[in-house]
Amino acid sequence: MSKSAEFREYADECMGWAKTAKSDRERETFLQMAKTWLEAAVRLEAAERHTRPAPNDLENRSDAIR
């Protein structure tokens, strides 16, 4: 499994935790963690392609978790 796929799995786990969060603060923390993992995956994939991610690429992928 690639590192970026692993990062995406971590993001999925965080999303699951956000669904069962006991407070809004806890939910927001898990959502922020998921966003961070997704951004890391996108950046790693871009680095592997030897390009920088377009700002819209990061924004579009992290918007999916909101």
Contact map, one row per residue, 1 for C-alpha under 8 A:
111011000000000000000000000000000000000000000000000000000000000000
111111000000000000000000000000000000000000000000000000000000000000
111111100000000000000000000000000000000010010000000000000000000000
011111110000000000000000000000000000000111011000000000000000000000
111111111000000000000000000000000000000010000000000000000000000000
111111111100000000000000000000000000000000000000000000000000000000
001111111110000000000000000000000000110110000000000000000000000000
000111111111000000000000000000000000110010000000000000000000000000
000011111111100000000000000000000000000000000000000000000000000000
000001111111110000000000000000000100100000000000000000000000000000
000000111111111000000000000000001111110000000000000000000000000000
000000011111111100000000000000000100000000000000000000000000000000
000000001111111110000000000000000100000000000000000000000000000000
000000000111111111000000000001101100000000000000000000000000000000
000000000011111111100000000001100100000000000000000000000000000010
000000000001111111110000000000000000000000000000000000000000000000
000000000000111111111000001001000000000000000000000000000000000000
000000000000011111111000011111100000000000000000000000000000000000
000000000000001111111000001000000000000000000000000000000000000000
000000000000000111111100001000000000000000000000000000000000000000
000000000000000011111111011000000000000000000000000000000000000000
000000000000000000011111011000000000000000000000000000000000000000
000000000000000000001111111000000000000000000000000000000000000000
000000000000000000001111111100000000000000000000000000000000000000
000000000000000000000011111110000000000000000000000000000000000000
000000000000000001001111111111000000000000000000000000000000000000
000000000000000011111111111111100000000000000000000000000000000000
000000000000000001000001111111110000000000000000000000000000000000
000000000000000001000000111111111000000000000000000000000000000000
000000000000011011000000011111111100000000000000000000000000000000
000000000000011001000000001111111110000000000000000000000000000011
000000000000000000000000000111111111000000000000000000000000000000
000000000010010000000000000011111111100000000000000000000000000000
000000000111111000000000000001111111110000000000000000000000000010
000000000010000000000000000000111111111000000000000000000000010010
000000000010000000000000000000011111111100000000000000000000000000
000000110110000000000000000000001111111110000000000000000000000000
000000110010000000000000000000000111111111000000000000000000110000
000000000000000000000000000000000011111111100000000000000100110000
000100100000000000000000000000000001111111110000000000000000000000
001110110000000000000000000000000000111111111000000000000000000000
000100000000000000000000000000000000011111111100000010001100000000
000000000000000000000000000000000000001111111110000110000000000000
001100000000000000000000000000000000000111111111000000000000000000
000100000000000000000000000000000000000011111111100000000000000000
000000000000000000000000000000000000000001111111111110000000000000
000000000000000000000000000000000000000000111111111100000000000000
000000000000000000000000000000000000000000011111111000000000000000
000000000000000000000000000000000000000000001111111000000000000000
000000000000000000000000000000000000000000000111111100000000000000
000000000000000000000000000000000000000000000111111110000000000000
000000000000000000000000000000000000000000100110011111000000000000
000000000000000000000000000000000000000001100100001111101100000000
000000000000000000000000000000000000000000000000000111111100000000
000000000000000000000000000000000000000000000000000011111110000000
000000000000000000000000000000000000000000000000000001111111000000
000000000000000000000000000000000000000001000000000011111111100000
000000000000000000000000000000000000001001000000000011111111110000
000000000000000000000000000000000000000000000000000000111111111000
000000000000000000000000000000000000000000000000000000011111111100
000000000000000000000000000000000000011000000000000000001111111110
000000000000000000000000000000000010011000000000000000000111111111
000000000000000000000000000000000000000000000000000000000011111111
000000000000000000000000000000000000000000000000000000000001111111
000000000000001000000000000000100110000000000000000000000000111111
000000000000000000000000000000100000000000000000000000000000011111
